[in-house]
């Protein structure tokens, strides 16, 4: 079964792109950037900032209370 038409050898065909063959992202699709974590970050900051301020106020108050006790005792 010798035929005049033969299939081209796949090893000799160059891998040339047909036109613009680069894959395109679907319209309206954005990369996942972690933007859904912003409410958690804002909530965490809203809790930690007043907690830090309260801890600072307690530390300052305890320092001034112990300081006034030393001065009144002598």
Backbone torsions as a table, in degrees:
resi	resn	phi	psi	omega
1	UNK	NA	71.2	178.4
2	UNK	-95.4	120.2	-179.7
3	UNK	-115.2	156.5	-179.9
4	UNK	-75.7	-30.2	179.8
5	UNK	-96.0	127.5	178.8
6	UNK	-123.2	154.5	178.2
7	UNK	-75.7	141.2	179.3
8	UNK	-66.6	143.7	178.4
9	UNK	-72.5	128.6	-176.1
10	UNK	-68.6	-20.9	179.7
11	UNK	-76.3	-20.6	-179.0
12	UNK	-94.2	-10.5	179.6
13	UNK	-81.6	126.5	179.0
14	UNK	-75.7	145.4	179.7
15	UNK	-86.1	77.0	179.2
16	UNK	-98.5	136.4	179.6
17	UNK	-71.6	142.2	177.2
18	UNK	-88.2	101.4	-180.0
19	UNK	69.5	-133.3	178.6
20	UNK	-99.9	90.2	-174.3
21	UNK	-95.5	11.0	178.5
22	UNK	-69.6	138.7	-178.9
23	UNK	-67.8	138.9	-179.7
24	UNK	-107.5	143.0	176.5
25	UNK	-77.4	147.2	179.1
26	UNK	-63.1	146.9	179.7
27	UNK	-64.9	134.6	179.3
28	UNK	86.1	4.6	-179.4
29	UNK	-100.4	123.8	178.4
30	UNK	-113.0	155.8	178.0
31	UNK	-69.9	146.9	177.2
32	UNK	-77.2	113.4	-174.8
33	UNK	-109.1	1.2	-178.6
34	UNK	83.9	18.8	-178.1
35	UNK	-67.6	-16.7	179.2
36	UNK	-74.9	-5.3	178.5
37	UNK	-87.5	-9.2	-176.4
38	UNK	-60.0	-45.0	177.6
39	UNK	-60.5	-35.2	177.6
40	UNK	-67.8	-39.2	178.7
41	UNK	-66.5	-40.9	178.6
42	UNK	-65.7	-42.8	178.3
43	UNK	-63.2	-41.5	178.2
44	UNK	-64.1	-40.9	178.0
45	UNK	-66.9	-37.4	179.4
46	UNK	-65.0	-26.8	178.0
47	UNK	-88.1	-42.6	-173.9
48	UNK	-73.3	-34.4	-178.7
49	UNK	-65.3	-50.5	176.9
50	UNK	-65.1	-33.6	178.1
51	UNK	-64.7	-40.6	177.1
52	UNK	-66.7	-39.9	176.6
53	UNK	-64.6	-39.2	177.5
54	UNK	-66.0	-41.5	178.1
55	UNK	-64.0	-38.6	177.4
56	UNK	-65.4	-42.3	179.0
57	UNK	-64.2	-41.6	178.9
58	UNK	-65.7	-42.0	179.7
59	UNK	-65.0	-40.1	179.6
60	UNK	-68.5	-39.9	-179.4
61	UNK	-66.7	-41.7	-179.4
62	UNK	-68.3	-31.0	177.9
63	UNK	-69.7	-43.8	-179.1
64	UNK	-72.0	-32.1	177.0
65	UNK	-66.2	-43.3	179.5
66	UNK	-70.6	-28.3	178.8
67	UNK	-71.3	-40.7	-179.5
68	UNK	-72.4	-31.6	177.4
69	UNK	-66.8	-36.0	179.8
70	UNK	-67.9	-38.8	-177.5
71	UNK	-74.0	-34.3	-177.3
72	UNK	-79.7	-23.6	-179.1
73	UNK	-74.5	-23.2	-175.0
74	UNK	-96.7	NA	NA
